[in-house]
Amino acid sequence: MKYLFLITVLFFSCKSKQEKPINSNEKQYVENIAEVEISNQKIEQFIGDKMEAMNIPGLSMAIINKGKIVYHITKGYANIEDNKEVNQQTLFEGASISKSMFAYLAMQLVDEAKMELDRPLHQYIGQPFPGLDKTNEAYKEITARMVLSHSTGFPNWRGNSELRTQFKPGTKFGYSGEGYQYLVYAVQSILDTDYRGLESYFKEKIAIPLKMKNTTYIPNSQTLKNKASAYKNETLIPKQENPQEFNAAAGIHSEAISYSKWLINLMNKNGLTKESYHELFADQIATPKKDWFNKVGITNWTLGFAKHKFDFLDRPIYGHIGNNEGFTSLFLMDLSKKWGIVIFTNADQADDFGFELFKYLNNENYEI
């Protein structure tokens, strides 16, 4: 192995001890994308009102201005039943925002000449991908570029069925977590390692250099100790055993400060060659007009990122949504302004919270 393993009564009845925001510029406001000042007090009021209205137990959130974290808040409960508050060590499942960071890791492999974006992945894989229907030979066309832009033809998840392509790879958009796991299998073959070794490689290339001690793809005992409980419709979801795999599609565990460090790294164009950075954010495939992604303003997919067009902004916004059962996450960023927001919650399907907050911050015509 090349890489070894490295080291709802209580809801809002009292204020969280960690609720006071971190404001690194010592000002009582943040700037939106247009550089308009918005007071911390107004932001906190909006957050509190929306959390209560949407039954969101707990939250970790950060805002980035000009490449620096200028606002951070933890609020609410990691576990309602135990009266355990969210704090700066509380971790959340990031769900699909895992994909963007893995795309960045994949591009580092491209820079190291260990992988080619347009070479069929089956050529890297020594052992058959588990559950793949090998009579469906279209899979042999699938490349890393297709995986990262959601154009493999694979379904999002296969369920109990064999994995087959649903359309010719590379011809259209089709969101797929299975595609990312297929790429994981190829990367493990390239690195001659297993899921533990890939976690170590992730830490070596991203987490350790960026001091992201609170970010991991494979939870350990400490991660699970600090992990928020999951809630759906105000009901606690029983804890589930974490599978022993590197889940690039949905497995990341993190919190707002830690994840923001990587977003700032992206804004500063660090860690990749100029060519790979350009590839990462270049349009790859358009979302269909009738697709849910297009309806919420996602016009194109890049390599691991959704490209948003908001009618109140004249610039593209890049980001990703994440939904696991009992957890919702979101990040959005303006690369040219080095402006960003990242949100983690332990509420199921709470996408509207993040988008409403983004609109509140950046749409002067927003009505509460």
C-alpha positions in Angstrom: 0.0 0.0 0.0 1.4 3.4 -0.9 -0.8 5.3 1.6 -1.5 4.0 5.1 -4.1 5.2 7.4 -3.0 8.5 9.2 -3.2 9.3 12.2 -39.6 20.6 20.3 -39.9 22.3 23.5 -36.3 22.8 24.1 -35.6 24.0 20.6 -35.2 27.7 21.1 -36.0 28.1 24.8 -32.5 29.3 25.7 -29.5 30.8 23.9 -26.6 28.5 22.9 -23.4 29.3 24.6 -21.6 29.2 21.2 -24.1 31.4 19.5 -22.0 34.5 19.6 -20.5 35.0 16.2 -16.8 35.0 15.4 -16.1 38.2 13.6 -12.5 38.3 12.5 -12.5 41.9 11.3 -14.0 43.0 14.7 -16.8 44.8 12.9 -20.5 44.3 13.7 -21.5 43.7 10.1 -20.6 41.6 7.1 -20.7 42.6 3.4 -22.8 41.0 0.8 -21.5 40.3 -2.7 -22.3 43.9 -3.7 -20.3 45.1 -0.7 -23.4 46.4 1.1 -23.1 46.2 4.9 -25.5 44.0 6.8 -25.5 44.0 10.6 -24.7 40.9 12.5 -27.8 41.5 14.6 -30.1 41.4 11.5 -28.4 38.2 10.3 -28.8 36.5 13.7 -32.5 37.6 13.9 -33.1 36.2 10.4 -31.4 32.9 11.2 -33.3 32.5 14.5 -36.7 33.2 12.9 -36.1 30.9 10.0 -34.7 28.1 12.1 -37.8 28.2 14.3 -40.2 28.4 11.3 -38.5 25.5 9.5 -38.0 23.3 12.6 -34.2 23.2 12.2 -32.6 21.9 15.5 -29.0 23.0 15.0 -26.7 25.0 12.7 -23.1 25.8 11.9 -22.6 28.6 9.5 -19.8 30.9 8.2 -19.6 33.9 5.8 -16.5 34.8 3.9 -15.7 38.3 2.8 -12.6 39.0 0.6 -11.2 35.6 1.3 -11.5 35.7 5.1 -14.0 34.3 7.5 -15.7 37.3 9.0 -18.7 35.7 10.6 -19.3 32.4 12.2 -22.2 31.2 14.3 -23.3 27.9 15.9 -26.9 27.8 17.1 -29.4 25.4 18.5 -29.1 21.8 19.4 -26.9 18.9 18.3 -29.3 16.7 20.3 -32.6 18.0 21.6 -33.3 15.1 23.9 -30.0 15.5 25.8 -30.2 19.3 25.7 -26.8 19.2 23.9 -26.0 22.4 22.1 -24.1 22.9 18.8 -20.6 24.2 19.4 -17.5 24.7 17.4 -16.6 21.0 17.6 -20.0 19.7 16.5 -19.8 17.9 13.2 -22.5 17.4 10.6 -22.9 15.1 7.6 -22.1 17.2 4.6 -23.9 14.9 2.2 -23.4 15.8 -1.4 -21.0 18.8 -0.7 -18.6 15.8 -0.4 -18.5 15.7 -4.2 -17.0 19.1 -4.8 -14.0 18.5 -2.5 -13.4 15.1 -4.1 -13.5 16.7 -7.5 -10.7 19.0 -6.3 -8.7 16.0 -5.1 -9.3 14.3 -8.5 -7.8 17.3 -10.2 -4.8 17.1 -8.1 -4.3 13.6 -9.4 -4.6 15.0 -12.9 -1.9 17.6 -12.1 0.3 14.8 -10.8 -0.1 12.9 -14.1 -1.6 10.0 -12.2 -5.0 10.2 -13.9 -6.3 11.7 -17.2 -9.7 13.4 -17.3 -10.7 11.8 -20.6 -9.3 8.3 -20.3 -11.9 5.6 -19.7 -11.8 4.7 -16.0 -12.1 1.0 -16.6 -8.6 1.1 -17.9 -7.4 2.0 -14.4 -9.4 -0.5 -12.5 -7.7 -3.8 -11.7 -10.8 -5.6 -10.1 -14.4 -5.4 -11.4 -16.5 -2.7 -9.8 -18.9 -4.4 -7.4 -22.4 -4.8 -8.7 -21.6 -3.5 -12.2 -23.6 -5.2 -15.0 -20.6 -6.0 -17.3 -22.9 -7.0 -20.2 -23.8 -3.3 -20.4 -20.5 -2.3 -22.0 -21.3 1.4 -22.3 -19.6 1.7 -18.9 -16.3 1.3 -20.7 -16.8 4.8 -22.1 -17.0 6.5 -18.7 -14.3 9.0 -17.9 -13.5 11.1 -14.8 -14.8 14.2 -16.6 -18.2 12.4 -17.1 -18.3 11.5 -13.4 -17.5 14.9 -12.1 -20.0 16.6 -14.5 -22.8 14.0 -13.9 -23.0 12.6 -17.4 -22.0 9.0 -16.8 -25.5 7.6 -17.5 -25.5 5.9 -14.1 -28.5 6.4 -11.8 -28.1 8.4 -8.6 -28.2 5.2 -6.6 -28.8 1.7 -7.9 -30.7 0.3 -4.9 -30.6 -3.5 -5.0 -30.2 -3.7 -8.7 -27.1 -4.2 -10.8 -25.5 -1.0 -11.9 -26.3 -0.1 -15.6 -26.0 3.0 -17.6 -29.4 4.6 -18.5 -28.1 6.6 -21.5 -25.0 6.9 -23.5 -22.2 8.3 -21.3 -21.2 11.9 -22.0 -24.3 12.8 -23.9 -26.5 14.5 -21.3 -26.9 15.4 -17.6 -28.0 12.8 -15.1 -27.1 13.3 -11.4 -25.3 10.3 -10.0 -23.7 9.4 -6.7 -22.9 6.0 -8.2 -20.6 7.7 -10.7 -18.6 9.2 -7.9 -18.2 5.8 -6.2 -17.0 4.4 -9.5 -14.4 7.1 -9.7 -13.4 6.3 -6.1 -12.8 2.7 -7.2 -10.6 3.9 -10.0 -8.6 6.3 -7.8 -8.0 3.5 -5.2 -6.6 1.4 -8.1 -4.4 4.3 -9.3 -3.0 4.8 -5.8 -2.8 1.1 -5.1 -4.7 1.4 -1.9 -8.1 0.8 -0.2 -10.6 3.1 1.4 -8.3 3.7 4.4 -5.5 4.7 2.2 -7.7 7.0 0.2 -8.7 8.8 3.4 -5.0 9.1 4.3 -4.3 10.6 0.8 -7.2 13.1 1.3 -5.7 14.1 4.6 -2.2 14.4 3.2 -3.3 16.5 0.2 -6.1 18.6 1.6 -7.1 18.3 5.3 -3.6 18.5 6.9 -2.2 21.3 4.8 -5.3 23.4 5.3 -5.5 22.5 9.0 -9.0 21.1 8.6 -9.0 18.9 11.6 -12.8 18.8 11.7 -13.2 17.3 8.2 -13.1 13.6 7.3 -14.7 11.2 4.8 -14.5 8.2 7.2 -15.8 8.9 10.7 -13.8 7.6 13.6 -14.8 7.4 17.3 -14.0 11.1 17.9 -15.9 12.2 14.9 -18.9 10.2 16.0 -18.6 11.6 19.6 -18.9 15.1 18.3 -21.5 14.4 15.6 -24.9 16.1 15.7 -28.0 13.9 15.8 -30.2 13.7 12.7 -33.8 15.0 12.7 -36.7 14.6 10.3 -40.0 16.4 10.9 -38.8 17.2 14.4 -38.3 13.5 15.1 -34.9 12.0 16.0 -33.6 9.6 13.4 -31.9 6.5 15.0 -28.2 6.4 14.6 -27.0 4.3 11.7 -23.8 2.4 11.4 -21.4 4.1 9.1 -20.3 1.8 6.2 -16.5 1.2 6.0 -15.9 2.9 2.6 -14.7 6.2 1.2 -18.0 7.8 0.2 -17.0 10.6 -2.1 -20.6 11.2 -3.0 -22.0 11.8 0.4 -19.7 10.8 3.2 -17.9 14.0 4.4 -18.3 15.1 8.0 -17.4 18.7 8.8 -18.5 22.1 10.2 -18.5 25.6 8.9 -15.1 26.8 9.9 -13.3 23.7 8.7 -15.1 23.6 5.4 -14.6 27.3 4.9 -10.8 26.9 4.9 -11.1 24.8 1.8 -13.4 27.3 0.1 -10.9 30.1 0.8 -8.2 27.9 -0.6 -10.3 27.6 -3.8 -10.9 31.4 -3.9 -7.2 31.9 -3.7 -6.6 29.4 -6.6 -4.3 27.3 -4.5 -3.4 23.7 -4.9 -4.0 23.2 -8.6 -2.3 24.3 -11.8 -3.8 27.2 -13.7 -5.1 24.7 -16.3 -6.8 22.4 -13.8 -8.3 25.3 -11.9 -9.8 26.6 -15.1 -11.1 23.0 -15.9 -12.7 22.8 -12.5 -15.0 25.7 -13.0 -15.5 25.5 -16.8 -19.0 24.7 -18.0 -19.2 21.0 -18.8 -22.9 20.2 -19.3 -26.2 22.1 -19.2 -29.0 21.0 -16.9 -32.3 20.2 -18.7 -35.0 22.9 -18.5 -37.4 20.5 -16.8 -34.9 19.2 -14.3 -35.2 20.3 -10.6 -31.7 21.6 -10.7 -32.5 24.0 -13.5 -35.7 25.1 -11.8 -33.7 26.3 -8.7 -31.3 28.3 -10.9 -28.5 25.7 -11.7 -27.9 26.2 -15.4 -24.7 24.1 -15.8 -22.5 21.6 -14.1 -18.8 22.0 -13.9 -16.3 19.4 -12.6 -17.9 19.0 -9.1 -19.7 22.3 -8.8 -23.2 23.6 -9.7 -23.2 26.9 -11.5 -26.1 29.0 -10.3 -27.7 32.0 -12.1 -29.8 34.2 -9.7 -32.0 36.8 -11.3 -30.9 39.4 -8.8 -27.1 39.0 -9.6 -25.2 39.7 -12.7 -22.5 37.1 -12.0 -22.3 33.3 -11.7 -22.4 31.7 -8.3 -20.8 28.3 -7.8 -21.8 25.9 -5.0 -23.4 22.6 -4.0 -26.4 21.4 -2.1 -26.2 18.4 0.3 -29.0 16.2 1.6 -28.6 13.0 3.7 -31.4 11.8 5.8 -31.6 14.2 8.7 -28.9 16.5 7.5 -28.8 19.4 5.0 -25.8 21.5 3.8 -25.1 24.2 1.3 -22.2 26.3 0.1 -22.4 29.2 -2.4 -19.5 31.4 -3.5 -18.6 34.2 -5.9 -15.1 33.4 -6.9 -14.2 36.8 -8.3 -15.2 38.6 -5.1 -13.9 35.9 -2.8 -17.3 35.9 -1.1 -18.9 32.8 0.3 -21.3 31.2 2.7 -21.4 27.6 4.0 -24.2 26.1 6.1 -24.6 22.8 7.9 -27.8 21.8 9.7 -29.1 18.6 11.3 -32.5 18.9 9.6 -33.8 16.8 6.8 -34.4 18.5 3.4 -33.8 22.1 4.6 -32.5 23.4 1.3 -34.8 26.4 1.5 -33.1 27.7 4.6 -29.8 28.2 2.9 -31.2 29.7 -0.3 -33.4 32.1 1.7 -30.5 33.3 3.7 -28.4 33.8 0.6 -31.3 35.8 -1.0 -31.7 37.8 2.2 -28.1 38.8 2.1 -27.8 39.5 -1.6 -31.2 40.5 -2.9 -32.1 44.1 -2.1 -35.7 43.4 -2.9 -36.0 40.4 -0.6 -39.2 40.5 1.5 -39.2 38.7 4.8 
